[in-house]
Amino acid sequence: MADDRLVCRECHSVVDPDVDACPTCGSSSLTEDWAGYVIVAHPEESEIAEAMGVTEPGAYALKVR
């Protein structure tokens, strides 16, 4: 199953393919070229979120090209 979602190059947020700008940071720099993602439910309690600089709950790509 192919994933048609896009990822923001600025904040790595995974977004729906029909958006023009990232709802998390507002950037219009979106890409289809990404790999892997993590879902952060409680960023204030997550070491991964801290390492990634994530402050809002959501899905974030691990690798963005």
N, C-alpha and C positions, 0 to 999 in steps of 0.2 A: 504494500500500500504506500503510495507516494504521499509525501507531506507537502501541501501547497502553501503552507503558512510562510509568512515573511518574518524577518528579524530586523530590528533596528540596529544599525551599525554603531550608534552612539551608546545606548544603554543595554543592548542585547535582549531586549524584551521581545518575546514571540507574539506576533500580531496576526490578525486575520488578513487574507490576501486582498480584501476589498477596501482596505483603508489607505489613505493618502499620506497620513502622518502617524507617528507613534503616539498612542494615547498616554503613555507613561512620561515621555520627555518632550514630545512635540516635534521631534526631528522628522524630516521627510526622506532621510537617507535609509532606505529599506533594501534588503537583499534577500534573494532566494538561496544564496550560497552560505549555508551554515550547517553545523553538525551537532547533535546531542543537545539535550536541554534538561534543566532541573526545575522543579516546581517548588517555589518557596512560599510556605504558608505563614510562617512567623519569622520575618527577617530579623527582628530584635533578639531572637533566641537561636539563630542559625550561624554557625561558624562559616558555612559555605557562603551565605549571603554576605557576611562581613568580608570575606576574602574577595568576593566579586563586587563589592561596593553597592549591593542591592539594599534598598531601604523600604521598598513597597512589595507586598505579596504579588505573586504572579509566576509566569513561566519565562525562563531566561535561557538563551542559547549558551552553550559552553564554548563553542568555537564559531567565530564569524570571520568570513573571508571577504 
